[in-house]
Amino acid sequence: MSTRGKVAVAGVVAAIVLFWAVGFWAGLLVLIGVPTAAYFLLDSSQRRRIRGMSRKQIGR
């Protein structure tokens, strides 16, 4: 299994545990809010680099 596959499986398991532990809406808020907040904490050059990486993968 690739590294991305392992990360995806770990994310699904974490989401299930989080939903079970704190409830659906609070878990959904954490799962969406944490990555969004992390993205907004990057400065503009780092955001540009991340957007460029995803575009390169789409163009393969």
DOLUM-747456 format. One record per residue (C-alpha): x, y, z. Coordinates in steps of 0.5 Angstrom, whole numbers, padded with zeros to 4 digits, always signed. Each point is the difference from the previous one (the first is absolute). Example, Ala and Ser with C-alpha at 12.3 -4.5 7.8 and 13.67 -1.06 7.14 Angstrom:
// residues 2
+0025-0009+0016;+0002+0007-0002;
END
This chain:
// residues 60
+0000+0000+0000;+0003+0007-0002;+0001+0005+0005;-0006+0004-0002;-0004-0006+0001;+0002-0001+0007;-0001+0007+0002;-0007+0000-0003;-0002-0006+0004;+0003+0003+0006;-0004+0006-0001;-0007-0004-0001;+0002-0004+0007;+0001+0007+0003;-0006+0003-0002;-0004-0006+0002;+0003+0000+0007;-0001+0008+0000;-0008-0001-0002;-0001-0005+0005;+0004+0004+0006;-0003+0007-0001;-0006-0001-0004;-0001+0001-0008;+0000+0008+0000;+0006+0001+0004;+0004-0005-0003;-0002+0003-0007;+0002+0007+0002;+0007-0003+0003;+0001-0004-0007;-0001+0006-0004;+0002+0006+0004;+0007-0003+0002;+0003-0001-0007;-0004+0007-0002;+0004+0004+0006;+0006-0004-0002;+0000+0003-0007;-0002+0007+0002;+0006+0000+0005;+0005-0001-0006;+0003+0006-0003;-0002+0002-0008;+0006-0003-0002;-0001-0007+0003;-0007+0000-0002;+0002+0001-0007;+0005-0005+0000;-0006-0005+0002;-0004+0002-0005;+0005-0001-0005;+0001-0007+0002;-0007-0002+0000;+0000+0003-0007;+0006-0004-0002;-0003-0007+0002;-0007+0002-0004;+0005+0001-0006;+0003-0007+0000;
END
